[in-house]
Amino acid sequence: MAPTSINRWLEGPLLSPFVNEATFDFYARRIHPQWRLKRVVCRVTEVRPVSASMRAITLAPNSNWQGFQPGQHVQVFVEIGGIRHTRTYSLCNAPHEARSLTIAIKRQPGGLVSTHLHDHLAVGDLLEIGQAWGETRRLASPDQPRLFIAGGSGITPVMSHLQDLAATRPSTDVVLMQYAPSEDEIAFQRELALLERTMPGFRRFVLITRDHGDRPGVGRFCADHLGRAVPDASKRSALVCGPHALVEAVRSIWQERAYASPISCESFSPPEPVDSEAKPVQLSFDRSGMRVTGRSGRSLLEQAEASGLRPASGCRMGICFTCSCQKRSGTVRNRLTGLVSSEPDELIRLCVSDPLSDVAIDL
Amino acid sequence: MSQHRVLSHEEVESLGHEFDALRLEVIQDLGESDARYIRRIRTTVRLTELLGRSLLMLGFFPPTVLLGTLALGLSKILENMELGHNVMHGQFDWMNDPEFNGKTFEWNHSCPADFWRKTHNFEHHTYTNIMGKDKDLGYGLLRLFPAQRWKPFFLGQTLYAFLLATFFDIGVAIQDLKLGRVFAGRANKEELDALLPVFWKKLRIAYTRDYVIFPLLAGPHAPAVLVGNFLANLIRNYWTFAIIVCGHFTQTEVFPPSVLANETRGQWYLRQIHGSSNLTGSKLFHVMSGNLSHQIEHHLFPDIPSNRYAGLAVKVRALCEKYGLTYHTGHFGRQLATVFYRIARYAFPNGRVPEARSVPV
């Protein structure tokens, strides 16, 4: 019997009350290293560099993987020193490649997880991931001309859209504006060059932002770039992906010009705190009996960790709720929503909560 | 009754700070070796269960029945105490591993994990040894301290204790249903209606597993499996009962609810020391007791991984000496005898036994 059908059988109404996931996984992984009841465990099938600091990793998931749509992301779980860390990466292949998925990981200077993955992950290793998540966009018409604006590692979800278009509608009119700080940081050169050959309607503009020797950089995204590369931007369904600043710059131009086309923004660094000015606040971590002077404009998770505490945490960007905990008193602002919570005993996510006043939390 | 020096307010607070510092020191040091420890316990639980259940399936051959029962009993004890109890305290939450997440962990036991998280983690650990608040203080069936009011009901408590120990798994599960209130006609019907289905479901699963599914899997050897499972559960129940009653019902003290008013963190720590007692023994004994043999350390730091208690005990004991506090500890047999004596003695009114002092904390 194939593992899939055993899983389905065990998850049925008759047996599921008697099946403990942890117990099942304990034995299943000894029969086949990737077999689990619900968790998605992948085997690394390929690791290749796609720019000076970025590696694409191709994974073969187990049968619990439910597939994805272009532009979606996955959480990747990596255990380092007994602690499981979670990072989110965008999928960058086409969804129709059913039993295979690719993510691209940029080595972040001083980044614990990205450094670990760059230095240690090899073909044949196992890697656990979550199910794909993230909004998928429906176009008014599938033939609508497209515009992608990608900054740095923001190219990764765009790759998935492009690969998908190449496979399903290769004649679509597509413009890509790809920003990179230097020549060797232009990711997916080979793949994009191949797409230019196979998709007649695909035009690609590479913009190097920084100066290199006597070649001046073009600087960050501005209206001038847009006007020269895509005079018909208003007609296109646009998607921008990259650092927060790029997303904001594009958004404000679209707003200014009242472009009708919808614009999807997917930015992977959590939004910056609203208060640039930091004022000192008193933080009490009740369960630990600790009172420290913290500051506004820095997440409670970071400040708790800086005080030597070890709260459970996951994605660090407000998605997974692993770090949620009771706030006893005080006012915090949610970075994602901008909402302010001042009621006592509210559940807050530490990773996206900035204190605005003295705060007491049950940690 | 132990003799404690009465500490000044300043001393209590500085003691509190010293314990906070101890806690932080350990928390900052948590890492790979602690993760390896709990996984090794998990592996031992699974493999002893596999061994026990396999041996019992071989039928009524005395050596296999005996070994199988012992292995399964060992697995149940470890799963109950060192794995389940400690993980559900959130001791391993910092690992971020869903398998060891204290909020979602579910154990192979008659008591739903959510009941336990409430009666044990919250009620017992917050209100340790406070009369009327800490339901673990005699489970509403036993009178263990002279300060508890005597009723004729307690005359039968030697029998109740025996029954409670025998069916301790169910006893633990029933605790959250607050049956005492039901019998007194003061039950909160809504609350009870919400809890009962959860209670029955978990109990049904636990009993179906041990008394229907595994016997059926053994085919003609079902009787051996039935007997082995019953005995393994009995071993687990007696053992856990014995360890747990030794944690708080020995030379320890009880408190009136009035101590809770404006109790500071230092005073809370002090109450845990006054109200808990340790057991001495080998490394294996500590693991088998779920490290509840380090009851004092567990009550001071319920969310620190249990494998750290032995190391902490040395420092806690030194602090107790520094502040002139009695560090209750003793051999398992002696402590258990103390508890049995209490059960037998306080079934009867106090007589000339002096009222317990309430400790000025």
Interface residues (C-beta under 8 A of the other chain):
Chain A: P17 F18 N20 A22 T23 D25 F26 Y27 E79 G81 G82 I83 R84 H85 T86 R287 S288 G289 M290 G308 L309 R310 P311 A312 S313 G314 T322
Chain B: G16 H17 F19 D20 R23 L24 I27 Q28 L30 G31 E32 S33 D34 A35 R36 R42 T43 R46 D93 W94 M95 N96 D97 E99 N101 E106 N108 K201 I205 T208 R209 I213 R265 D303
